Amino acid sequence: MGQLNPPLLRTLLAACCCSLAAGWLIGIWGGITAMPSFTAQIFPTHHTRSSSNSQAATHASYYCMYNDQILSLSGSIIYLSALPALALAARTTHKYGRKPTMWGIAVLLVAGAALGAAAQNLAAVFASRALMGMAMGCSFQAPTMLLCEVLPRHRRGLGMYFYNIALSSGFLLSGLANMLLQQPAWGWRASVALLAAPGLLLAGLLPSISESPQVLLQHGKDAAAAQLLERIRPKGSDTSAELAQMRAAAARAAAAGRTAQRLTSLVKHHQPELVASLLWPLVLMLTGLNVLSTWTPNLLMALGAAPAFALRSNTVMMAVGLAAALLGTFVVERVGRRTLLAVGGSVIAASMALLAVLLAAVPMGPALLPVALVLLCVNRVALTCTLQPLAATVPAEVQPLQVRADTSSLTTGMRNGSSFFVTQFALPLLCAAEWGLFLIFAGCTAVGTLALFVLIPETRGLPIEEIHLAWASHWLWGRIQRVQQRTAGSFAAPAAPAGSDSSVKQLAQHGSQSCQVTVEMGSVMYQGSEGKA
């Protein structure tokens, strides 16, 4: 923590407010839908059916207690509403910077919490969830970009793990709020209203934080970027080499052109970064993370737990997850990303497989609950220590500046799109496949972990603007790049739009020994210190 001075700590706290709100929003819904006062008012049909199921429970009715598409949609709508918000956020973060998107997150959180707390019918609940879903979607985009750009390279993983701690804290706070407010008839309204707190805190912090140096360079504010970099690094540090890397990245970004040109460049010249952007969030969601975060109380009630026990158990599981996230901060910069991935993926897959075997072999009932809870806690520990923070860290740090806003939105879009389908169909699939649902999660985790381990190189400790050099030494991507070099002769970026040559030359004239920028015919070509494209 010695390299995190007050300006960096304020930026980290602002990003953590976004992550806290996202975890709170994801975790709150299962507990609220387990409250009889909420279901009686908002889901009266489901309230009647679940009461009759609990009175005459059979093996099948346990699994099918929450098989309701409207109930599922009320949980998954936050991911669906995040998708259009991300399309706007991609443009905003690229053109105006990261802070405007974070202001939007604060406004949407407060508005959605106010609407949800006053909701009188299902339509108002859906509208509230949609507003806060838009905020949640952007919370995995602009804040992670800002953190990866401003943190020192040897503290980038640690900072992203604190972002993960805030996410786990949101899960825990949602469980605590639901557990403490389950009895009053207005308890669910108070639980929703509390979601405004991180939005208000974020709005209070934003005026005191700065944009990243990369954004300032893209806007032609070279002197301001140099001053900011000196302010956010330890006193007396030599920032000239890091600033030169950022200037070279800004030169490439200036030549990248409009959105269509950037996306074309992404597909043609940045296939490994594109794969990392899409594969990491997909694998994370196929572990069942959001299903367990959202529907754990409902799953425990489906196994025969009383509502009060289900809410307490959910809180215990979230507390265990938070403790694991804190533990992860001590190992993230000591152990490589790939090692954490291999260990975490193995434990997650094994815990889900064991839970499936247990449910298949042991008769349904309260006697099953303690062992099921232990396995769910083991799963939560592995997720919050490894795959959950890595899925935010690695896609954010591997992207080149010229397409960083676009790929960040693609990553978050994949995360929310896959979350929508998994969350929407998890409860119906539980009814159809019963214990087989957990076996599906185990298989998807095993296959996804293997794919990530094979396709993504180690990134720990690398400067963010030179991580692209790691792909050149990768067994697969290095071979593909060499073939492309022989075919095209270079990795020249698309021609810069008319009028941009002067800004490219102005940025490119600041060279360094670690990077070289060549301006030729309106294109920018880059070579690292080892001469690899």
Solvent accessible surface area in square Angstrom, and as a share of the most:
residue,aa,sasa,rsa
1,M,102,0.46
2,G,79,0.76
3,Q,62,0.27
4,L,10,0.05
5,N,32,0.16
6,P,84,0.53
7,P,26,0.17
8,L,2,0.01
9,L,73,0.36
10,R,91,0.33
11,T,8,0.05
12,L,11,0.06
13,L,85,0.42
14,A,0,0.00
15,A,0,0.00
16,C,18,0.11
17,C,3,0.02
18,C,0,0.00
19,S,0,0.00
20,L,33,0.16
21,A,2,0.01
22,A,1,0.00
23,G,0,0.00
24,W,18,0.06
25,L,1,0.00
26,I,3,0.01
27,G,0,0.00
28,I,2,0.01
29,W,6,0.02
30,G,0,0.00
31,G,0,0.00
32,I,0,0.00
33,T,2,0.01
34,A,5,0.04
35,M,1,0.00
36,P,71,0.45
37,S,31,0.20
38,F,0,0.00
39,T,8,0.05
40,A,50,0.39
41,Q,79,0.35
42,I,10,0.05
43,F,12,0.05
44,P,76,0.48
45,T,101,0.59
46,H,4,0.02
47,H,55,0.25
48,T,93,0.54
49,R,85,0.31
50,S,21,0.14
51,S,43,0.28
52,S,59,0.38
53,N,30,0.15
54,S,73,0.47
55,Q,154,0.68
56,A,74,0.58
57,A,42,0.32
58,T,81,0.47
59,H,90,0.40
60,A,56,0.43
61,S,22,0.14
62,Y,39,0.15
63,Y,3,0.01
64,C,37,0.22
65,M,9,0.04
66,Y,9,0.03
67,N,63,0.32
68,D,26,0.13
69,Q,84,0.37
70,I,86,0.43
71,L,0,0.00
72,S,0,0.00
73,L,51,0.25
74,S,0,0.00
75,G,0,0.00
76,S,0,0.00
77,I,25,0.13
78,I,1,0.01
79,Y,2,0.01
80,L,80,0.40
81,S,16,0.10
82,A,0,0.00
83,L,64,0.32
84,P,89,0.56
85,A,8,0.06
86,L,6,0.03
87,A,73,0.56
88,L,124,0.62
89,A,4,0.03
90,A,15,0.11
91,R,141,0.52
92,T,26,0.15
93,T,0,0.00
94,H,40,0.18
95,K,101,0.43
96,Y,123,0.47
97,G,1,0.01
98,R,3,0.01
99,K,38,0.16
100,P,56,0.35
101,T,10,0.06
102,M,0,0.00
103,W,99,0.35
104,G,30,0.29
105,I,0,0.00
106,A,3,0.03
107,V,98,0.56
108,L,37,0.18
109,L,2,0.01
110,V,49,0.28
111,A,44,0.34
112,G,0,0.00
113,A,1,0.00
114,A,62,0.48
115,L,66,0.33
116,G,4,0.04
117,A,23,0.18
118,A,67,0.52
119,A,2,0.01
120,Q,122,0.54
121,N,81,0.41
122,L,55,0.27
123,A,76,0.59
124,A,22,0.17
125,V,6,0.04
126,F,34,0.14
127,A,44,0.34
128,S,2,0.02
129,R,6,0.02
130,A,25,0.19
131,L,52,0.26
132,M,3,0.01
133,G,0,0.00
134,M,59,0.26
135,A,0,0.00
136,M,3,0.01
137,G,0,0.00
138,C,10,0.06
139,S,1,0.01
140,F,18,0.07
141,Q,0,0.00
142,A,0,0.00
143,P,0,0.00
144,T,5,0.03
145,M,1,0.00
146,L,0,0.00
147,L,0,0.00
148,C,1,0.00
149,E,1,0.01
150,V,5,0.03
151,L,6,0.03
152,P,11,0.07
153,R,106,0.39
154,H,89,0.40
155,R,65,0.24
156,R,1,0.01
157,G,0,0.00
158,L,19,0.10
159,G,0,0.00
160,M,0,0.00
161,Y,0,0.00
162,F,54,0.22
163,Y,3,0.01
164,N,3,0.01
165,I,19,0.10
166,A,10,0.08
167,L,5,0.03
168,S,2,0.01
169,S,24,0.16
170,G,0,0.00
171,F,3,0.01
172,L,26,0.13
173,L,66,0.33
174,S,0,0.00
175,G,1,0.01
176,L,60,0.30
177,A,10,0.08
178,N,0,0.00
179,M,46,0.21
180,L,130,0.65
181,L,33,0.16
182,Q,31,0.14
183,Q,148,0.66
184,P,40,0.25
185,A,77,0.60
186,W,150,0.53
187,G,0,0.00
188,W,4,0.01
189,R,43,0.16
190,A,30,0.23
191,S,0,0.00
192,V,9,0.05
193,A,41,0.32
194,L,78,0.39
195,L,1,0.01
196,A,17,0.13
197,A,52,0.41
198,P,4,0.02
199,G,0,0.00
200,L,108,0.54
201,L,89,0.45
202,L,0,0.00
203,A,32,0.25
204,G,57,0.55
205,L,24,0.12
206,L,0,0.00
207,P,93,0.59
208,S,54,0.35
209,I,9,0.05
210,S,42,0.27
211,E,27,0.12
212,S,0,0.00
213,P,0,0.00
214,Q,0,0.00
215,V,3,0.02
216,L,26,0.13
217,L,1,0.01
218,Q,51,0.23
219,H,82,0.37
220,G,54,0.52
221,K,107,0.46
222,D,34,0.18
223,A,69,0.53
224,A,40,0.31
225,A,0,0.00
226,A,24,0.19
227,Q,117,0.52
228,L,7,0.03
229,L,0,0.00
230,E,111,0.50
231,R,125,0.46
232,I,7,0.03
233,R,16,0.06
234,P,47,0.30
235,K,210,0.89
236,G,82,0.79
237,S,52,0.33
238,D,124,0.64
239,T,16,0.09
240,S,70,0.45
241,A,55,0.42
242,E,51,0.23
243,L,13,0.06
244,A,4,0.03
245,Q,22,0.10
246,M,2,0.01
247,R,37,0.14
248,A,2,0.02
249,A,0,0.00
250,A,0,0.00
251,A,0,0.00
252,R,19,0.07
253,A,8,0.06
254,A,32,0.25
255,A,0,0.00
256,A,2,0.02
257,G,15,0.14
258,R,183,0.67
259,T,56,0.32
260,A,73,0.57
261,Q,62,0.28
262,R,10,0.04
263,L,70,0.35
264,T,61,0.36
265,S,5,0.03
266,L,2,0.01
267,V,90,0.52
268,K,117,0.50
269,H,53,0.24
270,H,25,0.11
271,Q,50,0.22
272,P,4,0.02
273,E,4,0.02
274,L,36,0.18
275,V,43,0.24
276,A,0,0.00
277,S,0,0.00
278,L,56,0.28
279,L,33,0.17
280,W,5,0.02
281,P,2,0.01
282,L,60,0.30
283,V,4,0.02
284,L,1,0.00
285,M,1,0.01
286,L,54,0.27
287,T,0,0.00
288,G,0,0.00
289,L,1,0.00
290,N,3,0.02
291,V,1,0.00
292,L,3,0.01
293,S,0,0.00
294,T,2,0.01
295,W,0,0.00
296,T,0,0.00
297,P,1,0.00
298,N,1,0.00
299,L,9,0.04
300,L,1,0.00
301,M,25,0.11
302,A,2,0.02
303,L,13,0.06
304,G,22,0.21
305,A,10,0.08
306,A,58,0.45
307,P,48,0.30
308,A,34,0.27
309,F,68,0.29
310,A,0,0.00
311,L,2,0.01
312,R,117,0.43
313,S,4,0.03
314,N,1,0.01
315,T,11,0.06
316,V,75,0.43
317,M,1,0.00
318,M,1,0.01
319,A,43,0.33
320,V,47,0.27
321,G,1,0.01
322,L,33,0.17
323,A,59,0.46
324,A,5,0.04
325,A,0,0.00
326,L,86,0.43
327,L,108,0.54
328,G,0,0.00
329,T,19,0.11
330,F,131,0.55
331,V,50,0.29
332,V,1,0.00
333,E,36,0.16
334,R,175,0.64
335,V,45,0.26
336,G,12,0.11
337,R,5,0.02
338,R,69,0.25
339,T,70,0.41
340,L,16,0.08
341,L,2,0.01
342,A,38,0.29
343,V,88,0.51
344,G,1,0.01
345,G,1,0.01
346,S,72,0.47
347,V,57,0.33
348,I,0,0.00
349,A,14,0.11
350,A,51,0.40
351,S,4,0.02
352,M,0,0.00
353,A,32,0.25
354,L,105,0.52
355,L,3,0.02
356,A,0,0.00
357,V,91,0.52
358,L,34,0.17
359,L,4,0.02
360,A,52,0.40
361,A,79,0.61
362,V,55,0.32
363,P,112,0.70
364,M,30,0.13
365,G,10,0.09
366,P,90,0.56
367,A,94,0.73
368,L,3,0.02
369,L,10,0.05
370,P,78,0.49
371,V,76,0.43
372,A,0,0.00
373,L,31,0.15
374,V,90,0.52
375,L,24,0.12
376,L,7,0.03
377,C,18,0.11
378,V,61,0.35
379,N,1,0.00
380,R,3,0.01
381,V,53,0.30
382,A,8,0.06
383,L,1,0.00
384,T,0,0.00
385,C,18,0.10
386,T,7,0.04
387,L,1,0.00
388,Q,3,0.01
389,P,1,0.01
390,L,0,0.00
391,A,3,0.03
392,A,16,0.12
393,T,1,0.01
394,V,3,0.01
395,P,5,0.03
396,A,11,0.09
397,E,0,0.00
398,V,2,0.01
399,Q,2,0.01
400,P,11,0.07
401,L,4,0.02
402,Q,14,0.06
403,V,0,0.00
404,R,1,0.01
405,A,2,0.01
406,D,8,0.04
407,T,0,0.00
408,S,12,0.08
409,S,12,0.08
410,L,65,0.32
411,T,17,0.10
412,T,1,0.01
413,G,17,0.16
414,M,56,0.25
415,R,15,0.06
416,N,1,0.01
417,G,15,0.14
418,S,12,0.08
419,S,0,0.00
420,F,26,0.11
421,F,125,0.52
422,V,25,0.14
423,T,0,0.00
424,Q,11,0.05
425,F,99,0.41
426,A,3,0.02
427,L,3,0.01
428,P,25,0.16
429,L,67,0.33
430,L,6,0.03
431,C,28,0.17
432,A,85,0.66
433,A,34,0.26
434,E,43,0.19
435,W,92,0.32
436,G,14,0.14
437,L,3,0.01
438,F,8,0.03
439,L,83,0.41
440,I,77,0.39
441,F,10,0.04
442,A,8,0.06
443,G,37,0.35
444,C,39,0.24
445,T,0,0.00
446,A,51,0.40
447,V,107,0.62
448,G,7,0.07
449,T,13,0.07
450,L,118,0.59
451,A,32,0.25
452,L,0,0.00
453,F,74,0.31
454,V,59,0.34
455,L,39,0.20
456,I,6,0.03
457,P,17,0.11
458,E,61,0.27
459,T,1,0.00
460,R,97,0.35
461,G,16,0.15
462,L,60,0.30
463,P,24,0.15
464,I,21,0.10
465,E,6,0.03
466,E,22,0.10
467,I,1,0.00
468,H,32,0.14
469,L,30,0.15
470,A,16,0.13
471,W,1,0.00
472,A,16,0.12
473,S,89,0.58
474,H,16,0.07
475,W,136,0.48
476,L,45,0.22
477,W,17,0.06
478,G,1,0.01
479,R,141,0.51
480,I,55,0.28
481,Q,26,0.12
482,R,119,0.43
483,V,70,0.41
484,Q,39,0.17
485,Q,68,0.30
486,R,180,0.66
487,T,114,0.66
488,A,73,0.57
489,G,63,0.60
490,S,39,0.25
491,F,41,0.17
492,A,36,0.28
493,A,20,0.15
494,P,35,0.22
495,A,63,0.49
496,A,16,0.13
497,P,50,0.31
498,A,112,0.87
499,G,74,0.71
500,S,16,0.10
501,D,63,0.32
502,S,82,0.53
503,S,46,0.30
504,V,3,0.01
505,K,115,0.49
506,Q,104,0.46
507,L,17,0.08
508,A,15,0.12
509,Q,129,0.57
510,H,58,0.26
511,G,54,0.52
512,S,39,0.25
513,Q,188,0.84
514,S,26,0.17
515,C,5,0.03
516,Q,109,0.49
517,V,27,0.16
518,T,54,0.31
519,V,46,0.27
520,E,93,0.42
521,M,180,0.80
522,G,14,0.13
523,S,20,0.13
524,V,3,0.02
525,M,55,0.25
526,Y,21,0.08
527,Q,89,0.39
528,G,8,0.08
529,S,75,0.48
530,E,128,0.58
531,G,43,0.41
532,K,79,0.34
533,A,27,0.21
